[in-house]
């Protein structure tokens, strides 16, 4: 008797998908390595984004500490305004706080810093532009880098101009007779303290821009160039927001 072979249910589903069976499954190659599947391929694609996410978390934590530091400065600024001293002759309490007329150049400096935040954001968007990044991944040049570098250079120029403007403001205030003296003029003392500490933080951002301008061409990985620009951009935005708050306090808080 001639043996007959019946097709299994799995064969029926694969060979005859139109008769009530499931369509054939198109399995993607896993690249070897056992137990891969689609999850491994997704993880491979997600690793650059995960590294960027971890760096952002680290930067945001540091910026949170800076924001707390500037908030403490604001609290001390208002607390110092409530101090008094006793006049021996009249035996009356006299306030120690005398408002300082801010140099007008500070308004120009604020506009320059806000403009630099816009140019830095344009640089960050340029380094993440999908089509340009895809060309860099394929080795077709560095269009994203070429698009971001002019905006980084503009931010560096504006940041340097802001620092120079702050030095001019300090000299103008000193020429008016308001020096860095806590006991005689506490208002001018806090002006130098607030603006000086912010200038130190912004100087760190300028140095980060110098790093971007000098080393981005040396970094071969698109991912590392994105991380460098992205981290610097978020730091620069935070310093711009901090100055906007501090300047508002100096203008309206006295």
C-alpha positions in Angstrom: 0.0 0.0 0.0 1.4 3.3 -1.0 1.9 5.6 2.0 0.2 8.9 1.9 1.4 12.0 3.7 -1.0 14.6 5.0 0.0 18.2 5.4 0.1 19.6 8.8 -1.9 22.6 10.0 1.2 24.8 10.0 1.9 23.8 6.3 -1.6 24.6 5.4 -1.4 28.1 7.0 1.8 28.9 5.3 1.1 27.5 1.8 -2.6 28.3 1.6 -3.1 31.6 3.4 -6.3 32.2 1.5 -8.3 29.2 2.9 -9.0 30.4 6.4 -5.4 30.2 7.5 -3.0 32.9 8.9 -0.8 34.8 6.4 2.8 33.8 6.3 4.9 35.6 8.9 7.7 37.7 7.5 10.5 37.3 10.0 13.1 40.0 10.1 16.8 39.0 10.4 18.0 39.3 13.9 21.7 39.5 13.0 22.5 36.4 14.9 23.3 36.0 18.5 20.3 34.0 19.7 17.0 35.1 21.1 17.2 38.4 19.2 13.9 39.1 17.5 12.6 42.6 16.9 13.2 43.7 20.4 17.0 43.6 19.9 16.8 45.6 16.7 14.7 48.2 18.5 17.2 48.4 21.3 20.1 48.8 18.8 18.3 51.8 17.3 17.4 53.2 20.7 20.9 53.2 22.2 21.9 56.6 20.8 18.7 58.2 22.0 19.2 56.6 25.4 22.7 58.1 25.7 21.4 61.5 24.8 18.6 61.1 27.4 21.1 60.2 30.1 23.3 63.2 29.3 20.3 65.5 29.4 19.2 64.2 32.8 22.7 64.9 34.1 22.7 68.4 32.6 19.2 69.1 34.0 20.2 68.0 37.4 23.2 70.4 37.4 21.0 73.2 36.1 18.5 72.6 38.8 21.2 73.1 41.4 22.2 76.4 39.6 18.6 77.6 39.7 18.4 76.9 43.4 21.6 78.9 43.9 20.2 81.9 42.0 16.9 81.6 44.0 18.9 81.8 47.2 20.5 85.0 45.9 17.1 86.5 45.2 15.9 85.6 48.7 19.0 87.2 50.3 18.5 90.2 48.1 15.0 90.8 49.5 16.0 89.9 53.0 18.8 92.5 53.0 16.3 95.2 52.2 14.6 94.8 55.6 17.7 95.6 57.6 17.8 98.8 59.8 20.3 100.5 62.0 19.7 102.8 65.0 20.6 106.5 64.6 22.3 107.5 67.9 21.3 111.2 67.6 17.7 110.8 66.7 17.2 107.3 68.2 15.3 106.3 65.1 15.6 103.2 63.0 16.9 104.0 59.5 16.8 101.6 56.6 20.2 100.6 55.2 18.9 99.9 51.7 19.3 102.7 49.1 18.2 101.7 45.6 20.8 101.9 42.9 20.1 103.4 39.5 21.0 100.7 37.0 23.2 101.5 34.1 21.1 101.7 30.9 23.5 99.4 29.1 22.0 96.5 31.1 18.8 96.7 29.0 20.9 96.3 25.8 22.9 93.4 27.4 19.6 91.7 28.2 18.4 91.9 24.6 21.8 90.6 23.4 21.6 87.6 25.7 18.0 86.8 24.7 19.0 87.0 21.0 21.9 84.6 21.7 19.5 82.1 23.1 17.6 82.2 19.8 20.7 81.6 17.8 21.7 78.7 20.1 18.4 77.1 19.6 18.8 77.4 15.8 22.1 75.6 16.2 20.5 72.8 18.3 17.7 72.3 15.7 20.2 72.3 12.9 22.3 69.5 14.4 19.2 67.3 14.8 17.7 67.9 11.3 16.7 64.5 10.2 17.7 64.6 6.5 21.1 66.1 7.3 21.7 63.6 10.1 20.8 60.8 7.7 23.3 61.9 5.2 26.0 62.0 7.9 25.1 58.5 9.0 25.5 57.4 5.4 28.8 59.1 5.1 27.7 61.6 2.6 29.3 64.6 4.3 28.5 66.7 7.3 25.6 68.9 6.4 24.2 69.1 9.9 27.5 70.2 11.3 27.9 72.8 8.6 24.4 74.1 9.3 25.0 74.4 13.0 28.4 75.9 13.1 27.4 79.5 12.0 24.7 79.6 14.6 27.2 78.5 17.3 29.6 81.1 16.2 26.9 83.8 16.4 26.0 82.6 19.9 29.7 82.8 20.9 29.9 86.4 19.5 26.7 87.5 21.3 27.8 85.9 24.6 31.1 87.6 24.5 29.4 90.9 23.7 27.1 90.4 26.7 30.1 89.8 29.1 31.8 92.9 27.7 28.6 94.9 28.3 28.5 93.7 31.9 32.1 95.0 32.4 31.0 98.4 31.0 28.0 98.4 33.4 30.3 97.7 36.4 32.6 100.5 35.4 29.7 102.9 35.0 28.3 102.0 38.4 31.7 102.4 40.0 32.1 105.8 38.4 28.9 106.9 40.1 30.4 106.1 43.5 28.8 102.7 44.0 31.5 100.2 44.7 31.6 96.6 46.0 31.0 97.6 49.6 28.5 95.6 51.7 28.2 98.0 54.6 28.1 101.4 53.0 25.9 100.6 49.9 24.3 97.1 50.3 22.3 97.6 47.1 25.4 98.0 45.0 27.0 95.2 46.8 24.2 92.8 45.8 24.2 94.2 42.3 27.9 93.2 41.9 27.2 89.9 43.6 24.2 88.9 41.4 25.6 90.1 38.1 29.1 88.8 38.9 28.1 85.3 39.8 25.8 85.1 36.7 28.7 86.3 34.6 30.9 83.5 35.9 28.2 81.0 34.9 27.8 82.5 31.5 31.6 82.5 31.0 31.4 78.7 31.5 28.9 78.6 28.7 31.2 80.6 26.5 34.0 78.2 27.1 31.5 75.4 26.2 30.9 77.2 22.9 34.6 77.4 22.3 34.7 73.6 22.8 31.9 73.1 20.3 33.6 75.3 17.7 37.0 73.7 18.0 36.1 70.0 18.6 32.9 69.4 16.6 35.0 68.9 13.5 37.1 66.4 15.3 34.2 64.3 16.6 33.5 61.5 14.1 30.3 60.3 15.6 27.1 62.2 14.8 25.7 61.2 18.1 28.6 62.9 20.1 28.3 66.1 18.1 24.6 66.2 18.8 25.2 65.6 22.5 27.8 68.4 22.7 25.5 70.9 21.0 22.4 69.8 22.9 24.0 70.0 26.3 25.5 73.4 25.6 22.2 74.7 24.3 20.3 73.7 27.3 22.9 75.3 29.6 22.8 78.5 27.6 19.0 78.6 27.7 19.1 78.2 31.5 21.6 81.0 31.9 19.4 83.2 29.7 16.3 82.4 31.8 18.3 83.0 35.0 19.5 86.4 33.8 15.9 87.4 32.8 14.8 86.6 36.4 17.7 88.3 38.0 17.4 91.4 35.9 13.7 91.7 36.6 14.5 91.5 40.3 17.2 94.3 40.0 14.8 96.5 38.0 11.5 96.0 40.0 12.7 94.5 43.3 14.4 97.5 44.8 
